[in-house]
Amino acid sequence: MALRTRESLIFESSVPGKIGMDLPHLDVPAAKDTRPAHLKRNAFEALPSVSEVDVIRHFTRLSKWNFGLDDGMYPLGSCTMKHNPRINEKTAALPGFTESHPMAQDIHVQGNLALMFTLQEWLKEMTGLPAVTLHPSAGAAGELTGVMLMRAYHLSKGAHRRVILIPDSGHGTNPATAAMAGYDVVELPSREDGTISFEDVTDPSTGKIRKGFATLVAELGNEIAGAMITNPNTLGIFEYRIKEIADILHGIGALLYMDGANMNALVGTARPGDFGVDVMHLNLHKTFSTPHGGGGPGSGPVACIAALEPFLPRPVIVRETTKVGEGEVATHSYRLDWDRPESMGKVHAFFGNFGIVVRAMTYCLSHGGDGLKAATLRAIVNANYIRKQLTGVFHLEYDTPTLHEIVFDDSIQTKKGVSTLDIAKRLLEYGFHPPTIYFPLIVHGALMIEPTESESKEEMDAFVDAMKKIAKEADENPDLLHQAPTTTVVRRLDETTAARKPILRWTKA
Ligand SMILES: Cc1ncc(COP(=O)(O)O)c(C=O)c1O
């Protein structure tokens, strides 16, 4: 049976008088309305009048037009769309967690505090850094927290450093974060192998010289607060000179921030603290399999060296252990410590997104240390399997060995007038979510593929097969790709107009 292909907005379905709720009659005297007139508005006028049936059918129909992680492979590079194990949902829904109040006294929520403390311990072990906060609610929020820790550290030493160095292969949030925190961003160029260049680089298109890391350090010296490095970078390449970079920065009193949103390529195999990183964030909603589609709740814990710990957001969780006699088992109690005079303050209400923390802890416990390492290795093997299968079919600008993701481009297909966008749209018709496109910016027409460890060989083979068929179609029948998609409920949209002139609010005609 065909799906309905036109769906009105819920506001357009509104019929005055329809109602979808049934509240019990008020059996106490109505409260006096003491709201000042200027704060009053009749919000209900703007809400649609629809029945429960209308609402359920409307949203169910819309959900069937959608493609989600539970429908098939979702190889969105940089986003790490891995399977969300259902056991995570089960634990996060336990009433002891969902019904606890964030303002409860410490003594009443010992289990919750123990869980947060334990996850922090696991993250310390994985990162090789001695302090962690779970407060930030996303990767970018973690970045801002981390950069503000760096600033607090420099200010505590009476230094006003103004520059943060960021490679052109870094994630887009990195320069945005540094600028938001009040720093001047200076770009580090990449070498032809896709890693940070120590030497100056000549831009092939403009002929201009771009200063490399060594030159910038020599010129800017103690104006540099630190560097912010996505590692592995957005090409999926490990910055193999990271320890050297850290040593040089430390030599001028600067710090190294690592964007650890790609930690799914490192967990269990390499610890940033061991290669000189001072502060970093992790994306629990990527690496630790918690749902993050559609801007859902995230969590971007920050890990740092001891010298930055005093500035962490407050409160911090403290574990106290009872002294016991020989042969007795020690017991622990937990409390929130608000007495942190040097703290940078708060970055999120209460202690972060607790439900995501529960899911991540479940993921860690259900995998164990060995399982986490196995997941990392499998994610790398999967990405390299796809790389091997599609090399030659799609062009690979940087052929340095990659870890968890791989960035092809459309330069073979553009010869026939077919672009990355056409390829992505056609892939929808083969039943796959497209990869990330046109990012990272240092690859023209990028197709960034990240299968994660969740995908089986069979699913990856089906994806590879679809990509090969599309490449053949691009060669033999380019127009087919220009028209794509023709079989989905919604065809190709005018994305430029949607981005430039978005209509974000419904108004009555
Ligand atoms: C490398 C990298 N850094 C930072 C971020 C930002 O994380 P968030 O979207 O949670 O703010 C992402 C997001 O996918 C990322 O891939």
The ligand as a Gaussian input file, in Angstrom:
#p B3LYP/6-31G(d) Opt

LIG

0 1
 C       35.186000      16.127000      15.329000
 C       33.968000      16.771000      15.941000
 N       34.116000      17.767000      16.826000
 C       33.069000      18.375000      17.403000
 C       31.780000      17.995000      17.101000
 C       30.649000      18.740000      17.734000
 O       29.880000      17.918000      18.547000
 P       28.362000      18.312000      18.872000
 O       27.609000      18.180000      17.593000
 O       27.927000      17.333000      19.907000
 O       28.356000      19.720000      19.389000
 C       31.558000      16.957000      16.173000
 C       30.188000      16.558000      15.825000
 O       29.902000      15.614000      15.204000
 C       32.682000      16.334000      15.577000
 O       32.535000      15.368000      14.679000

